[in-house]
Amino acid sequence: MEHLERCAWFLRGTLVRAAVRRYLPWALVASMLGGSLLKELSPLPESYLSNKRNVLNVYFVKLAWAWTFCLLLPFIALTNYHLTGKAGLVLRRLSTLLVGTAIWYICTSLFSNIEHYTGNCYHSPALEGIRKEYQSKQQCHREGGFWHGFDISGHSFLLTFCALMIVEEMSVLQEVKTDRSHNLHTAITTLVVALGFLTCIWVLMFLCTAVYFHNLSQKVFGTFFGLLSWYGTYGFWYLKSFSPGLPPQSSSLNSKQDSYKK
């Protein structure tokens, strides 16, 4: 338990800072552009992380929203109820997860449709010979073909959105004070460590996507949709009264709003 406490203390001292929330979006953009430039000018040799079948990609990134949802659900419920004691407010705040689910579904469906309507089925990865008899990606792959369309990076979108959402929700830890002997303290500490490590995985795999996969324009669009989803919610809509709202803070709403404008 002592090691867990130390890890939680470190994560609270880093991810909870306002500077992290302010500069992480810019850091993601910079790493996406830098990684893409490296991929084009001086590609890195293949590694374990460049293999799409690596453990982090198969068991974490492919289920990124499920992991984020399942860990944020108890974290938001416990921390928000501890601070407010109001079940109605907790339910309102938990609706951020429903909003996130809607964003995930709409964006991934949009990306899939764009790839479908801009793509064709080819005989080989070299894009030789269009197989016009196959009009969908599923049909094409089933018959041994290779589908090529404008494939907006779903990884760039989702990892950006999930990392920024976790950091936003963890800001509530600035207000949370619990008795170390209480079960609630253990539960919140465990969730802090889990969410912290999950954020590190999302950032690491975002960097791997930048360096190894997709072309620049596909990653730019993916990252743009991730940033737009984050800012459209936490930077704009959640500041309004008719919204799920922001994590409980002792600071005023105006101070929070000003921090986004800087």
C-alpha positions as CSV (number, residue, x, y, z in Angstrom):
1,M,0.0,0.0,0.0
2,E,2.9,2.3,0.7
3,H,4.2,2.0,-2.9
4,L,0.6,2.7,-4.2
5,E,0.5,5.8,-2.0
6,R,3.8,7.1,-3.3
7,C,2.8,6.5,-6.9
8,A,-0.6,8.3,-6.3
9,W,1.3,11.2,-4.7
10,F,3.5,11.5,-7.7
11,L,0.7,11.4,-10.2
12,R,-1.4,13.9,-8.2
13,G,1.6,16.3,-8.2
14,T,2.0,16.0,-12.0
15,L,-1.3,15.3,-13.9
16,V,-3.4,17.5,-11.6
17,R,-1.5,20.7,-12.3
18,A,-3.2,23.4,-14.2
19,A,-0.1,23.7,-16.4
20,V,-0.5,20.1,-17.5
21,R,-4.1,20.8,-18.6
22,R,-3.0,23.9,-20.4
23,Y,0.0,22.6,-22.2
24,L,-0.8,18.9,-22.9
25,P,-2.9,19.7,-26.0
26,W,0.0,21.7,-27.5
27,A,2.5,18.9,-26.5
28,L,0.3,16.4,-28.4
29,V,0.1,18.6,-31.5
30,A,3.9,19.1,-31.4
31,S,4.6,15.4,-31.0
32,M,2.2,14.5,-33.7
33,L,3.9,16.9,-36.2
34,G,7.4,16.0,-35.0
35,G,6.7,12.2,-35.2
36,S,5.1,12.5,-38.6
37,L,8.1,14.5,-39.9
38,L,10.5,11.9,-38.6
39,K,8.4,9.2,-40.3
40,E,8.6,10.9,-43.6
41,L,12.3,12.1,-43.5
42,S,14.0,9.4,-41.5
43,P,11.8,6.4,-40.7
44,L,12.7,4.5,-37.5
45,P,13.5,0.8,-37.8
46,E,10.7,-1.5,-37.0
47,S,10.2,-2.4,-33.4
48,Y,7.7,-4.2,-31.1
49,L,5.6,-1.1,-30.9
50,S,5.4,-0.8,-34.7
51,N,3.7,-4.1,-34.9
52,K,-0.1,-3.6,-34.7
53,R,-0.4,-6.9,-32.8
54,N,1.6,-5.6,-29.8
55,V,-0.1,-6.0,-26.4
56,L,-0.7,-2.3,-25.7
57,N,-2.4,-1.9,-29.1
58,V,-4.5,-5.0,-29.0
59,Y,-5.6,-5.0,-25.3
60,F,-5.6,-1.2,-24.5
61,V,-5.7,1.1,-27.6
62,K,-8.3,-1.0,-29.4
63,L,-10.5,-0.7,-26.3
64,A,-9.4,2.8,-25.3
65,W,-12.8,4.3,-24.7
66,A,-13.9,1.2,-22.7
67,W,-10.9,1.5,-20.4
68,T,-11.4,5.2,-20.0
69,F,-15.1,4.9,-19.4
70,C,-14.8,2.0,-16.9
71,L,-12.1,3.8,-14.8
72,L,-13.6,7.3,-14.9
73,L,-17.1,6.0,-13.9
74,P,-16.1,5.1,-10.3
75,F,-13.6,7.9,-10.0
76,I,-16.1,10.6,-10.9
77,A,-18.8,9.0,-8.8
78,L,-16.6,8.7,-5.7
79,T,-14.8,12.0,-5.8
80,N,-17.8,14.1,-6.8
81,Y,-20.0,12.5,-4.1
82,H,-17.3,12.9,-1.5
83,L,-17.1,16.7,-2.3
84,T,-20.8,17.5,-2.8
85,G,-22.8,14.8,-1.1
86,K,-25.5,15.3,-3.8
87,A,-26.5,12.3,-5.8
88,G,-28.2,14.5,-8.4
89,L,-25.0,16.4,-9.1
90,V,-23.0,13.2,-9.3
91,L,-25.4,11.8,-11.9
92,R,-25.2,15.0,-13.8
93,R,-21.4,14.8,-13.8
94,L,-21.5,11.1,-14.8
95,S,-23.4,12.2,-18.0
96,T,-20.0,13.4,-19.3
97,L,-19.3,9.7,-20.0
98,L,-22.5,9.5,-22.1
99,V,-21.4,12.6,-24.0
100,G,-18.0,11.1,-24.5
101,T,-19.6,7.8,-25.7
102,A,-21.7,9.8,-28.2
103,I,-18.6,11.7,-29.4
104,W,-16.6,8.4,-29.8
105,Y,-19.5,6.8,-31.8
106,I,-20.2,9.7,-34.1
107,C,-16.5,10.4,-34.9
108,T,-15.5,6.8,-35.5
109,S,-18.6,6.3,-37.7
110,L,-17.8,9.5,-39.6
111,F,-14.2,8.3,-40.2
112,S,-15.4,4.9,-41.4
113,N,-17.8,6.5,-43.9
114,I,-15.1,8.9,-45.2
115,E,-12.8,5.9,-45.8
116,H,-15.6,4.1,-47.5
117,Y,-16.7,6.8,-49.9
118,T,-13.1,7.9,-50.8
119,G,-11.8,4.3,-51.2
120,N,-11.4,1.6,-53.8
121,C,-10.5,-2.1,-53.7
122,Y,-7.1,-3.0,-55.2
123,H,-5.4,-6.2,-56.1
124,S,-2.3,-5.4,-54.0
125,P,-1.0,-3.0,-51.4
126,A,0.9,-1.3,-54.2
127,L,-2.6,-0.1,-55.4
128,E,-2.4,-2.0,-58.7
129,G,-5.7,-2.7,-60.5
130,I,-9.0,-1.6,-59.1
131,R,-11.4,-4.4,-58.3
132,K,-14.6,-2.5,-59.1
133,E,-16.9,-5.5,-58.3
134,Y,-16.2,-4.9,-54.6
135,Q,-17.8,-1.7,-53.3
136,S,-17.1,-2.0,-49.6
137,K,-14.1,-2.5,-47.3
138,Q,-15.6,-5.6,-45.8
139,Q,-16.2,-7.2,-49.2
140,C,-12.8,-6.2,-50.4
141,H,-11.0,-7.8,-47.5
142,R,-13.1,-10.9,-47.5
143,E,-12.1,-11.6,-51.1
144,G,-8.4,-10.9,-50.5
145,G,-8.3,-7.4,-51.8
146,F,-6.7,-4.2,-50.3
147,W,-9.0,-1.2,-49.6
148,H,-7.5,2.2,-49.9
149,G,-9.3,5.4,-48.9
150,F,-8.7,8.5,-46.8
151,D,-8.3,6.8,-43.4
152,I,-8.5,9.4,-40.7
153,S,-6.4,8.2,-37.7
154,G,-8.9,6.9,-35.2
155,H,-6.0,6.4,-32.8
156,S,-4.9,10.0,-33.0
157,F,-8.5,11.1,-32.3
158,L,-9.4,8.8,-29.5
159,L,-6.0,8.8,-27.6
160,T,-6.0,12.7,-27.7
161,F,-9.6,12.9,-26.4
162,C,-9.2,10.2,-23.7
163,A,-5.9,11.6,-22.4
164,L,-7.3,15.1,-22.2
165,M,-10.6,14.0,-20.6
166,I,-8.8,12.0,-17.9
167,V,-6.5,15.0,-17.0
168,E,-9.6,17.3,-16.8
169,E,-11.5,14.9,-14.5
170,M,-8.4,14.4,-12.3
171,S,-8.3,18.1,-11.6
172,V,-10.9,17.4,-8.8
173,L,-8.1,15.9,-6.7
174,Q,-7.0,19.5,-5.8
175,E,-10.1,19.5,-3.6
176,V,-10.3,15.9,-2.4
177,K,-9.0,15.2,1.2
178,T,-9.7,11.8,2.7
179,D,-8.7,10.0,5.9
180,R,-5.9,7.5,5.0
181,S,-7.6,4.8,7.2
182,H,-10.8,5.1,5.3
183,N,-11.8,2.7,2.5
184,L,-12.7,5.6,0.3
185,H,-9.1,6.8,0.4
186,T,-7.9,3.4,-0.8
187,A,-10.4,3.3,-3.6
188,I,-9.6,6.8,-4.8
189,T,-5.8,6.2,-4.5
190,T,-6.1,3.0,-6.6
191,L,-8.2,4.8,-9.2
192,V,-5.7,7.6,-9.4
193,V,-2.8,5.2,-10.1
194,A,-4.8,3.3,-12.7
195,L,-5.9,6.5,-14.5
196,G,-2.4,7.9,-14.3
197,F,-0.9,4.8,-15.9
198,L,-3.7,4.7,-18.5
199,T,-2.9,8.3,-19.4
200,C,0.8,7.4,-19.8
201,I,-0.2,4.5,-22.1
202,W,-2.4,6.8,-24.2
203,V,0.3,9.4,-24.6
204,L,2.9,6.7,-25.5
205,M,0.7,5.0,-28.1
206,F,-0.2,8.4,-29.5
207,L,3.6,9.0,-30.1
208,C,3.9,5.5,-31.7
209,T,1.0,6.4,-34.0
210,A,2.8,9.6,-35.0
211,V,6.1,7.8,-35.7
212,Y,4.9,4.6,-37.3
213,F,1.4,4.8,-38.8
214,H,-0.8,6.9,-41.1
215,N,0.3,9.8,-43.2
216,L,0.5,13.4,-41.9
217,S,-2.9,14.6,-43.2
218,Q,-4.7,11.6,-41.6
219,K,-3.1,12.3,-38.2
220,V,-3.7,16.0,-38.4
221,F,-7.5,15.4,-39.0
222,G,-7.6,12.7,-36.2
223,T,-5.8,14.9,-33.7
224,F,-7.9,17.9,-34.7
225,F,-11.2,16.0,-34.0
226,G,-9.8,14.9,-30.6
227,L,-8.9,18.4,-29.7
228,L,-12.2,19.8,-31.0
229,S,-14.1,17.2,-28.9
230,W,-12.2,18.1,-25.8
231,Y,-12.3,21.8,-26.1
232,G,-15.9,21.8,-27.4
233,T,-16.9,20.1,-24.1
234,Y,-14.6,21.1,-21.3
235,G,-13.5,24.4,-22.8
236,F,-17.0,25.6,-23.9
237,W,-20.1,23.6,-23.3
238,Y,-19.4,22.4,-19.8
239,L,-18.9,26.0,-18.7
240,K,-22.6,26.6,-19.4
241,S,-25.3,25.9,-16.8
242,F,-27.2,23.5,-19.2
243,S,-24.4,20.9,-19.3
244,P,-22.9,18.1,-17.3
245,G,-20.6,20.7,-15.8
246,L,-16.9,20.7,-14.8
247,P,-15.3,18.8,-11.9
248,P,-16.1,20.5,-8.6
249,Q,-13.6,23.2,-7.8
250,S,-13.3,25.8,-5.0
251,S,-12.2,28.4,-7.6
252,S,-14.9,30.2,-9.5
253,L,-16.3,29.3,-12.9
254,N,-14.8,32.6,-14.2
255,S,-11.3,31.6,-13.2
256,K,-11.7,28.2,-15.0
257,Q,-13.1,30.0,-18.1
258,D,-10.2,32.4,-18.0
259,S,-7.7,29.6,-17.9
260,Y,-9.0,28.3,-21.2
261,K,-8.8,31.7,-22.9
262,K,-5.1,32.2,-22.1
